[in-house]
């Protein structure tokens, strides 16, 4: 009789489920470039000493063959599953999971008509504009779209310096940039 010690090493405890990766089709060409590695922190869930590889199907991920060669610049039309293999560099044990790539069309918008008001009771050439009354016109009545207003395009893209409903009279005349979210 020979004494034998069996050791079972755990597979990496990765996020389950992994959230879907959603992008908007910025140029309406039906594809976008996904940086799959931007999901790494979520996936590894704080587990140290692991490698992460991405695959197009479960069999490849499980067999560790045919990884996606450039996960930073993965071009997709969305609607596909990406499989991720997380392997311990200490034990060689691994876990496989997946998430969906989704590509949404940019929300349509309508260029609003000019917003013109008469001067208020103080005849100084300025008045308050309630921007919220233009939202239904810009969104075309789409309830799945939210609109925010910003002083410049950079602030709109960064979602900074948000203007709420009433545009102060001391900043007129001024161009406003709107950002639509779906």
C-alpha atoms as a printed R data frame, in Angstrom:
    type eleno elety resid chain resno       x      y       z
1   ATOM     1    CA   UNK     A     1   0.000  0.000   0.000
2   ATOM     2    CA   UNK     A     2   1.340  3.396  -1.032
3   ATOM     3    CA   UNK     A     3   0.190  6.577   0.600
4   ATOM     4    CA   UNK     A     4  -0.892  9.175  -1.946
5   ATOM     5    CA   UNK     A     5  -1.695 12.854  -1.391
6   ATOM     6    CA   UNK     A     6  -4.115 14.434  -3.804
7   ATOM     7    CA   UNK     A     7  -4.183 18.203  -4.183
8   ATOM     8    CA   UNK     A     8  -7.006 20.003  -5.912
9   ATOM     9    CA   UNK     A     9  -6.185 23.544  -6.984
10  ATOM    10    CA   UNK     A    10  -9.107 25.888  -7.497
11  ATOM    11    CA   UNK     A    11  -9.822 27.476 -10.849
12  ATOM    12    CA   UNK     A    12  -9.607 31.277 -10.853
13  ATOM    13    CA   UNK     A    13 -12.764 32.776  -9.332
14  ATOM    14    CA   UNK     A    14 -13.672 35.181 -12.125
15  ATOM    15    CA   UNK     A    15 -16.734 37.416 -12.510
16  ATOM    16    CA   UNK     A    16 -19.910 35.522 -13.274
17  ATOM    17    CA   UNK     A    17 -21.755 36.799 -15.138
18  ATOM    18    CA   UNK     A    18 -19.583 39.188 -17.097
19  ATOM    19    CA   UNK     A    19 -21.553 42.236 -18.210
20  ATOM    20    CA   UNK     A    20 -22.222 42.741 -21.912
21  ATOM    21    CA   UNK     A    21 -19.932 45.110 -23.822
22  ATOM    22    CA   UNK     A    22 -22.061 47.781 -25.499
23  ATOM    23    CA   UNK     A    23 -20.905 50.406 -27.993
24  ATOM    24    CA   UNK     A    24 -22.759 52.846 -30.218
25  ATOM    25    CA   UNK     A    25 -22.146 52.719 -33.954
26  ATOM    26    CA   UNK     A    26 -20.614 56.179 -34.157
27  ATOM    27    CA   UNK     A    27 -20.393 56.396 -37.940
28  ATOM    28    CA   UNK     A    28 -23.409 54.202 -38.774
29  ATOM    29    CA   UNK     A    29 -21.297 51.735 -40.817
30  ATOM    30    CA   UNK     A    30 -22.522 48.657 -38.916
31  ATOM    31    CA   UNK     A    31 -19.228 47.884 -37.134
32  ATOM    32    CA   UNK     A    32 -17.105 49.290 -34.328
33  ATOM    33    CA   UNK     A    33 -13.743 48.490 -32.783
34  ATOM    34    CA   UNK     A    34 -14.062 46.923 -29.332
35  ATOM    35    CA   UNK     A    35 -11.150 46.944 -26.875
36  ATOM    36    CA   UNK     A    36 -11.847 43.577 -25.252
37  ATOM    37    CA   UNK     A    37  -9.035 44.129 -22.742
38  ATOM    38    CA   UNK     A    38 -11.068 46.960 -21.206
39  ATOM    39    CA   UNK     A    39 -13.093 44.142 -19.579
40  ATOM    40    CA   UNK     A    40 -10.002 42.627 -17.872
41  ATOM    41    CA   UNK     A    41 -10.478 44.262 -14.460
42  ATOM    42    CA   UNK     A    42 -14.128 43.224 -14.297
43  ATOM    43    CA   UNK     A    43 -13.358 39.677 -15.431
44  ATOM    44    CA   UNK     A    44 -10.443 38.837 -13.128
45  ATOM    45    CA   UNK     A    45 -12.376 40.114 -10.138
46  ATOM    46    CA   UNK     A    46  -9.153 40.895  -8.220
47  ATOM    47    CA   UNK     A    47  -7.621 37.438  -8.740
48  ATOM    48    CA   UNK     A    48  -3.798 37.770  -8.947
49  ATOM    49    CA   UNK     A    49  -1.327 35.847 -11.121
50  ATOM    50    CA   UNK     A    50  -3.558 35.135 -14.108
51  ATOM    51    CA   UNK     A    51  -3.425 35.492 -17.869
52  ATOM    52    CA   UNK     A    52  -6.461 36.432 -19.937
53  ATOM    53    CA   UNK     A    53  -7.168 35.382 -23.508
54  ATOM    54    CA   UNK     A    54 -10.227 35.993 -25.675
55  ATOM    55    CA   UNK     A    55 -11.814 33.550 -28.142
56  ATOM    56    CA   UNK     A    56 -14.699 33.341 -30.603
57  ATOM    57    CA   UNK     A    57 -16.142 30.087 -29.246
58  ATOM    58    CA   UNK     A    58 -16.202 27.922 -26.128
59  ATOM    59    CA   UNK     A    59 -14.301 25.001 -27.649
60  ATOM    60    CA   UNK     A    60 -11.337 27.214 -28.562
61  ATOM    61    CA   UNK     A    61 -11.331 28.846 -25.105
62  ATOM    62    CA   UNK     A    62 -11.554 25.482 -23.342
63  ATOM    63    CA   UNK     A    63  -8.797 24.018 -25.540
64  ATOM    64    CA   UNK     A    64  -6.718 27.219 -25.454
65  ATOM    65    CA   UNK     A    65  -6.418 27.341 -29.256
66  ATOM    66    CA   UNK     A    66  -7.038 30.144 -31.776
67  ATOM    67    CA   UNK     A    67  -7.144 33.122 -29.393
68  ATOM    68    CA   UNK     A    68  -8.226 36.480 -30.792
69  ATOM    69    CA   UNK     A    69  -4.893 37.895 -31.926
70  ATOM    70    CA   UNK     A    70  -5.643 41.595 -31.375
71  ATOM    71    CA   UNK     A    71  -8.154 41.925 -28.526
72  ATOM    72    CA   UNK     A    72  -7.427 45.660 -28.253
73  ATOM    73    CA   UNK     A    73  -8.737 46.312 -31.792
74  ATOM    74    CA   UNK     A    74 -11.463 43.718 -32.264
75  ATOM    75    CA   UNK     A    75 -13.825 44.795 -35.063
76  ATOM    76    CA   UNK     A    76 -17.378 43.502 -34.705
77  ATOM    77    CA   UNK     A    77 -20.923 44.147 -35.856
78  ATOM    78    CA   UNK     A    78 -22.093 43.103 -32.393
79  ATOM    79    CA   UNK     A    79 -24.551 40.352 -31.633
80  ATOM    80    CA   UNK     A    80 -21.796 37.847 -30.880
81  ATOM    81    CA   UNK     A    81 -20.476 36.065 -27.820
82  ATOM    82    CA   UNK     A    82 -16.846 36.461 -26.802
83  ATOM    83    CA   UNK     A    83 -15.352 33.725 -24.655
84  ATOM    84    CA   UNK     A    84 -12.642 34.512 -22.143
85  ATOM    85    CA   UNK     A    85 -10.143 32.094 -20.630
86  ATOM    86    CA   UNK     A    86  -8.494 33.129 -17.358
87  ATOM    87    CA   UNK     A    87  -5.585 30.876 -16.415
88  ATOM    88    CA   UNK     A    88  -3.580 30.846 -13.195
89  ATOM    89    CA   UNK     A    89   0.135 31.349 -13.839
90  ATOM    90    CA   UNK     A    90   0.795 29.458 -10.583
91  ATOM    91    CA   UNK     A    91  -1.353 26.317 -10.960
92  ATOM    92    CA   UNK     A    92  -2.317 26.207 -14.638
93  ATOM    93    CA   UNK     A    93  -5.972 25.893 -13.615
94  ATOM    94    CA   UNK     A    94  -8.374 27.975 -15.676
95  ATOM    95    CA   UNK     A    95 -11.925 29.278 -15.905
96  ATOM    96    CA   UNK     A    96 -13.928 30.045 -19.040
97  ATOM    97    CA   UNK     A    97 -16.811 32.468 -19.258
98  ATOM    98    CA   UNK     A    98 -18.408 34.692 -21.885
99  ATOM    99    CA   UNK     A    99 -20.053 38.014 -22.561
100 ATOM   100    CA   UNK     A   100 -21.959 39.535 -25.467
101 ATOM   101    CA   UNK     A   101 -20.817 42.292 -27.786
102 ATOM   102    CA   UNK     A   102 -23.688 44.631 -28.613
103 ATOM   103    CA   UNK     A   103 -23.654 47.428 -31.171
104 ATOM   104    CA   UNK     A   104 -26.404 50.007 -30.931
105 ATOM   105    CA   UNK     A   105 -27.218 52.539 -33.618
106 ATOM   106    CA   UNK     A   106 -26.690 56.134 -32.644
107 ATOM   107    CA   UNK     A   107 -29.995 57.667 -31.659
108 ATOM   108    CA   UNK     A   108 -31.514 59.796 -34.356
109 ATOM   109    CA   UNK     A   109 -32.119 63.451 -33.666
110 ATOM   110    CA   UNK     A   110 -33.818 66.391 -35.257
111 ATOM   111    CA   UNK     A   111 -32.015 69.696 -35.635
112 ATOM   112    CA   UNK     A   112 -34.151 72.022 -33.537
113 ATOM   113    CA   UNK     A   113 -35.722 75.190 -34.790
114 ATOM   114    CA   UNK     A   114 -34.237 78.428 -33.511
115 ATOM   115    CA   UNK     A   115 -35.280 79.265 -29.974
116 ATOM   116    CA   UNK     A   116 -36.274 82.938 -29.890
117 ATOM   117    CA   UNK     A   117 -37.736 84.805 -26.913
118 ATOM   118    CA   UNK     A   118 -38.541 88.419 -26.242
119 ATOM   119    CA   UNK     A   119 -36.598 90.362 -23.678
120 ATOM   120    CA   UNK     A   120 -37.922 90.050 -20.127
121 ATOM   121    CA   UNK     A   121 -39.076 92.881 -17.876
122 ATOM   122    CA   UNK     A   122 -35.502 94.182 -17.584
123 ATOM   123    CA   UNK     A   123 -34.845 95.618 -21.045
124 ATOM   124    CA   UNK     A   124 -31.189 94.613 -21.245
125 ATOM   125    CA   UNK     A   125 -31.253 92.317 -24.300
126 ATOM   126    CA   UNK     A   126 -31.075 89.152 -22.181
127 ATOM   127    CA   UNK     A   127 -33.614 86.622 -20.898
128 ATOM   128    CA   UNK     A   128 -33.748 83.081 -19.510
129 ATOM   129    CA   UNK     A   129 -34.211 80.158 -21.903
130 ATOM   130    CA   UNK     A   130 -35.803 76.955 -20.617
131 ATOM   131    CA   UNK     A   131 -33.946 74.354 -22.676
132 ATOM   132    CA   UNK     A   132 -36.204 71.499 -21.563
133 ATOM   133    CA   UNK     A   133 -38.917 72.650 -23.960
134 ATOM   134    CA   UNK     A   134 -36.625 71.789 -26.909
135 ATOM   135    CA   UNK     A   135 -35.986 68.189 -25.763
136 ATOM   136    CA   UNK     A   136 -39.110 66.634 -27.372
137 ATOM   137    CA   UNK     A   137 -38.310 68.401 -30.628
138 ATOM   138    CA   UNK     A   138 -34.665 67.233 -30.675
139 ATOM   139    CA   UNK     A   139 -35.454 63.649 -29.648
140 ATOM   140    CA   UNK     A   140 -38.398 63.349 -32.009
141 ATOM   141    CA   UNK     A   141 -40.400 62.211 -28.990
142 ATOM   142    CA   UNK     A   142 -38.253 59.079 -28.484
143 ATOM   143    CA   UNK     A   143 -38.654 58.162 -24.777
144 ATOM   144    CA   UNK     A   144 -35.480 56.002 -24.860
145 ATOM   145    CA   UNK     A   145 -33.234 59.017 -25.470
146 ATOM   146    CA   UNK     A   146 -31.930 61.467 -22.889
147 ATOM   147    CA   UNK     A   147 -30.461 64.797 -23.899
148 ATOM   148    CA   UNK     A   148 -27.962 66.970 -22.072
149 ATOM   149    CA   UNK     A   149 -26.705 70.456 -22.962
150 ATOM   150    CA   UNK     A   150 -23.104 71.690 -22.796
151 ATOM   151    CA   UNK     A   151 -21.118 74.839 -23.643
152 ATOM   152    CA   UNK     A   152 -18.784 73.059 -26.103
153 ATOM   153    CA   UNK     A   153 -18.349 69.756 -27.897
154 ATOM   154    CA   UNK     A   154 -15.482 68.614 -25.653
155 ATOM   155    CA   UNK     A   155 -17.659 69.018 -22.545
156 ATOM   156    CA   UNK     A   156 -20.523 67.193 -24.276
157 ATOM   157    CA   UNK     A   157 -18.306 64.227 -25.151
158 ATOM   158    CA   UNK     A   158 -16.834 64.155 -21.634
159 ATOM   159    CA   UNK     A   159 -20.277 64.693 -20.028
160 ATOM   160    CA   UNK     A   160 -18.888 67.705 -18.148
161 ATOM   161    CA   UNK     A   161 -20.212 71.180 -17.406
162 ATOM   162    CA   UNK     A   162 -23.793 70.089 -17.861
163 ATOM   163    CA   UNK     A   163 -26.376 72.843 -18.300
164 ATOM   164    CA   UNK     A   164 -29.670 72.139 -16.663
165 ATOM   165    CA   UNK     A   165 -32.917 73.376 -18.187
166 ATOM   166    CA   UNK     A   166 -32.570 77.154 -17.663
167 ATOM   167    CA   UNK     A   167 -29.851 78.887 -19.643
168 ATOM   168    CA   UNK     A   168 -28.686 81.944 -17.664
169 ATOM   169    CA   UNK     A   169 -29.138 85.303 -19.355
170 ATOM   170    CA   UNK     A   170 -25.551 86.435 -18.728
171 ATOM   171    CA   UNK     A   171 -24.218 83.841 -21.193
172 ATOM   172    CA   UNK     A   172 -26.173 84.957 -24.271
173 ATOM   173    CA   UNK     A   173 -25.767 84.767 -27.210
174 ATOM   174    CA   UNK     A   174 -24.167 81.321 -27.091
175 ATOM   175    CA   UNK     A   175 -23.911 78.074 -29.034
176 ATOM   176    CA   UNK     A   176 -24.965 74.961 -27.167
177 ATOM   177    CA   UNK     A   177 -23.989 71.376 -27.919
178 ATOM   178    CA   UNK     A   178 -26.422 68.604 -27.169
179 ATOM   179    CA   UNK     A   179 -25.549 65.008 -26.360
180 ATOM   180    CA   UNK     A   180 -28.071 62.231 -26.929
181 ATOM   181    CA   UNK     A   181 -27.889 59.023 -24.912
182 ATOM   182    CA   UNK     A   182 -29.851 55.899 -25.713
